Amino acid sequence: MKPLEIEVFQCRSDNYGVLVHDPEAGLTASIDAPEEQPILDALSRRGWTLTHILTTHHHTDHVEANLGLKGRFQLEIIGPINEAVAIPGLDRSVEDGDEFEFGGHTVCVIETPGHTAGHVCYYFPDDNVLFAADTLFALGCGRLFERPAADMWHSLQKISALPDETAVYFGHEYTLSNARFALTIDPDNARLQERVREIEATRAANRFTIPTTIGLEKETNPFLRATDLAVRRNLLMESRSNEEVFAEIRKRKDSF
């Protein structure tokens, strides 16, 4: 089985567009559909034909191009059952624990409520790739619009349980801001300090910070480190629950 081919590009002001291509089956999926023209340009660049849209959640900046792309291509739109009524052009609903085939590649659906009530991530276990959209960012996580902090903490724990080498593709280029915030939560983390320097150089060169990995996020992302004693001490929350520590970190980021 040939490995997946992945094309990353910018959409809108700070969204990432991601195309996933199975070269043997000739299938191409767009992870969400933030903006039609950049997706069409990427398809043209690679000589691919769009066959699927894998929708993670219902926010406009992730579904805006669904109907336009569906009008151009004979494609299937797959998305979370708990947001089915809000996803334009949805053909197939999926829920936590579902698996389906994308050519020769298995796709596992992981429900990750928090940013929205029904957000899902798509995990390709044979390829060690996770498409996390707005649940997990490099050094960040999504804002809590529709579910409480405890739900998002639980969602992030599900993702953290994946193998450390899993490559994580996320939905927005927020990494530099996330990095500067992370230093306020975990200032003595040497690996984080090193990573911030790397990110500053990457963004100064106008390069993308995607993908990250599960292992790197566990080492440096404050939203995954609510159990870490140094983080808890810095927040003066040594005796509080993991959910409470996570909620405090999210609250601070909201006003950072």
C-alpha positions as CSV (number, residue, x, y, z in Angstrom):
1,M,0.0,0.0,0.0
2,K,1.4,3.4,-1.0
3,P,1.4,6.1,1.7
4,L,-1.0,8.9,1.6
5,E,0.0,12.1,-0.1
6,I,-0.9,15.3,1.9
7,E,-1.1,18.8,0.5
8,V,-1.3,21.8,2.9
9,F,-2.1,25.3,1.9
10,Q,-3.6,28.5,3.4
11,C,-7.3,29.4,3.2
12,R,-9.1,32.5,4.4
13,S,-7.0,34.5,6.8
14,D,-5.5,31.8,9.0
15,N,-7.3,28.5,8.1
16,Y,-5.3,25.5,6.8
17,G,-6.6,23.7,3.8
18,V,-5.6,20.0,3.7
19,L,-6.0,17.6,0.9
20,V,-5.4,13.8,1.4
21,H,-4.7,11.7,-1.6
22,D,-4.6,7.9,-2.0
23,P,-2.4,7.4,-5.1
24,E,-3.5,3.8,-5.7
25,A,-7.2,4.3,-5.5
26,G,-7.1,7.8,-7.0
27,L,-9.2,9.2,-4.2
28,T,-8.8,12.7,-2.8
29,A,-10.4,14.1,0.4
30,S,-10.5,17.7,1.6
31,I,-10.4,17.9,5.4
32,D,-13.2,20.4,5.8
33,A,-13.8,23.0,3.1
34,P,-12.9,26.5,4.3
35,E,-12.7,28.3,1.0
36,E,-13.4,27.0,-2.5
37,Q,-10.8,28.7,-4.7
38,P,-7.6,27.7,-2.7
39,I,-8.9,24.1,-2.7
40,L,-9.4,24.2,-6.4
41,D,-6.0,25.7,-6.9
42,A,-4.4,22.9,-4.8
43,L,-6.3,20.2,-6.7
44,S,-5.1,21.7,-10.0
45,R,-1.5,22.0,-8.7
46,R,-1.4,18.3,-7.9
47,G,-3.6,17.0,-10.7
48,W,-6.1,15.5,-8.3
49,T,-9.9,15.2,-8.5
50,L,-11.9,15.7,-5.3
51,T,-13.9,12.7,-4.2
52,H,-14.6,13.4,-0.5
53,I,-15.0,16.1,2.1
54,L,-14.3,15.0,5.7
55,T,-16.1,17.5,7.8
56,T,-15.0,17.9,11.4
57,H,-17.6,20.4,12.7
58,H,-20.2,22.9,11.5
59,H,-18.5,26.3,11.8
60,T,-18.7,28.4,8.7
61,D,-15.0,28.6,8.2
62,H,-14.9,24.8,7.9
63,V,-18.0,24.2,5.7
64,E,-18.4,27.3,3.6
65,A,-17.2,25.6,0.3
66,N,-19.1,22.3,0.8
67,L,-21.9,23.1,-1.6
68,G,-19.7,24.8,-4.2
69,L,-17.4,21.9,-4.3
70,K,-20.2,19.4,-4.4
71,G,-21.6,21.2,-7.4
72,R,-18.3,20.8,-9.2
73,F,-17.4,17.2,-8.3
74,Q,-19.2,13.9,-7.8
75,L,-18.1,13.7,-4.2
76,E,-19.3,12.4,-0.8
77,I,-19.5,14.7,2.3
78,I,-18.9,12.8,5.6
79,G,-19.4,14.5,8.9
80,P,-20.4,14.2,12.6
81,I,-23.9,12.8,13.3
82,N,-24.3,15.2,16.2
83,E,-24.0,18.2,13.9
84,A,-25.7,16.7,10.8
85,V,-28.4,19.3,10.5
86,A,-25.8,22.1,10.4
87,I,-23.5,20.7,7.8
88,P,-24.3,21.7,4.2
89,G,-24.6,18.8,1.7
90,L,-23.9,16.1,4.2
91,D,-24.2,12.6,2.7
92,R,-23.0,10.3,5.5
93,S,-23.1,10.8,9.3
94,V,-20.4,9.3,11.5
95,E,-20.0,9.0,15.2
96,D,-17.4,8.1,17.8
97,G,-15.8,4.7,17.1
98,D,-17.0,4.4,13.5
99,E,-14.5,3.2,10.9
100,F,-14.6,3.5,7.2
101,E,-12.3,2.9,4.3
102,F,-10.7,5.6,2.2
103,G,-9.3,3.6,-0.7
104,G,-6.9,1.2,1.1
105,H,-6.7,3.2,4.3
106,T,-8.8,2.8,7.4
107,V,-10.2,6.0,8.9
108,C,-11.3,6.0,12.6
109,V,-13.7,8.6,13.9
110,I,-12.9,10.1,17.3
111,E,-15.6,12.3,18.7
112,T,-14.0,15.3,20.5
113,P,-16.7,17.7,21.9
114,G,-15.6,20.9,23.4
115,H,-15.0,23.5,20.6
116,T,-18.4,22.4,19.3
117,A,-20.9,19.9,20.7
118,G,-20.3,17.3,18.0
119,H,-16.7,17.9,16.7
120,V,-14.9,14.8,15.4
121,C,-11.3,14.1,14.4
122,Y,-10.3,11.7,11.7
123,Y,-7.5,9.2,12.5
124,F,-5.7,7.1,9.9
125,P,-4.0,4.5,12.1
126,D,-2.1,2.8,9.3
127,D,-0.6,6.1,8.3
128,N,-0.1,7.6,11.8
129,V,-2.0,10.7,10.9
130,L,-4.7,12.6,12.8
131,F,-6.8,15.4,11.4
132,A,-7.7,17.4,14.5
133,A,-9.2,20.6,13.0
134,D,-10.1,22.9,15.9
135,T,-9.8,20.4,18.8
136,L,-6.0,20.4,19.1
137,F,-3.6,23.0,17.7
138,A,0.1,23.3,17.9
139,L,0.6,24.4,21.5
140,G,-3.1,25.1,21.8
141,C,-6.7,23.9,21.7
142,G,-10.0,25.3,20.4
143,R,-12.1,27.8,22.3
144,L,-15.0,26.3,24.2
145,F,-18.1,27.5,22.4
146,E,-20.6,24.7,22.9
147,R,-19.3,22.3,25.6
148,P,-17.7,22.8,29.1
149,A,-14.0,22.6,29.9
150,A,-14.4,19.1,31.4
151,D,-15.6,17.8,28.1
152,M,-12.7,19.3,26.1
153,W,-10.3,17.9,28.7
154,H,-11.7,14.4,28.1
155,S,-11.5,14.9,24.4
156,L,-7.9,15.9,24.6
157,Q,-7.1,12.8,26.7
158,K,-8.6,10.6,23.9
159,I,-6.3,12.2,21.4
160,S,-3.3,12.1,23.8
161,A,-3.6,8.3,24.0
162,L,-2.7,8.0,20.3
163,P,0.9,7.0,19.6
164,D,3.5,9.7,20.2
165,E,4.7,9.6,16.6
166,T,1.2,10.4,15.2
167,A,1.4,13.4,12.9
168,V,-1.3,16.0,13.8
169,Y,-2.8,18.3,11.1
170,F,-4.8,21.2,12.7
171,G,-7.2,23.8,11.4
172,H,-5.5,27.2,12.0
173,E,-2.2,28.9,12.1
174,Y,-2.3,30.2,15.6
175,T,1.1,28.7,16.7
176,L,3.1,31.8,17.4
177,S,0.5,33.3,19.7
178,N,0.0,29.9,21.3
179,A,3.7,29.6,21.9
180,R,4.0,32.9,23.6
181,F,1.0,32.1,25.8
182,A,2.4,28.6,26.7
183,L,5.5,30.3,28.2
184,T,3.3,32.1,30.7
185,I,1.9,28.7,31.9
186,D,5.0,26.5,31.7
187,P,8.0,29.0,31.8
188,D,10.6,26.6,33.0
189,N,10.0,23.9,30.4
190,A,13.2,23.7,28.4
191,R,11.7,21.8,25.5
192,L,9.0,24.5,25.2
193,Q,11.6,27.3,25.3
194,E,13.5,25.5,22.5
195,R,10.3,25.0,20.5
196,V,9.3,28.6,20.8
197,R,12.6,29.7,19.3
198,E,12.0,27.2,16.4
199,I,8.5,28.6,15.8
200,E,9.6,32.2,15.8
201,A,12.2,31.4,13.1
202,T,9.6,29.3,11.1
203,R,7.0,32.1,11.1
204,A,9.6,34.8,10.4
205,A,10.4,32.9,7.3
206,N,6.7,32.7,6.5
207,R,6.7,28.9,6.7
208,F,3.8,26.7,8.1
209,T,4.1,25.1,11.5
210,I,1.9,22.1,10.5
211,P,2.0,19.2,11.2
212,T,3.0,18.6,14.8
213,T,3.0,15.3,16.7
214,I,1.2,13.9,19.7
215,G,4.5,13.4,21.5
216,L,5.7,16.9,20.9
217,E,2.4,18.3,22.1
218,K,2.5,16.2,25.3
219,E,5.9,17.7,26.0
220,T,5.0,21.3,25.4
221,N,1.3,22.1,24.9
222,P,0.0,23.5,28.2
223,F,-3.5,22.3,27.4
224,L,-2.3,18.7,27.6
225,R,-0.2,19.4,30.7
226,A,-2.8,20.1,33.4
227,T,-1.4,17.0,35.3
228,D,2.1,18.3,35.4
229,L,3.3,19.5,38.8
230,A,5.3,22.4,37.5
231,V,2.3,23.7,35.6
232,R,0.0,23.3,38.6
233,R,2.5,25.0,40.9
234,N,2.8,27.9,38.5
235,L,-0.9,28.3,38.6
236,L,-1.1,27.9,42.4
237,M,-3.5,25.0,41.7
238,E,-1.6,22.0,43.1
239,S,-4.6,20.5,44.9
240,R,-7.2,21.2,42.2
241,S,-8.6,18.6,39.7
242,N,-7.2,18.2,36.2
243,E,-10.4,19.6,34.8
244,E,-10.2,22.7,36.9
245,V,-6.5,23.3,36.0
246,F,-7.4,22.9,32.3
247,A,-10.3,25.3,32.6
248,E,-8.1,27.9,34.2
249,I,-5.5,27.6,31.4
250,R,-8.3,27.9,28.8
251,K,-9.7,31.0,30.6
252,R,-6.3,32.7,30.6
253,K,-5.8,32.0,26.9
254,D,-9.2,33.5,26.1
255,S,-8.0,36.9,27.4
256,F,-4.3,36.6,26.4
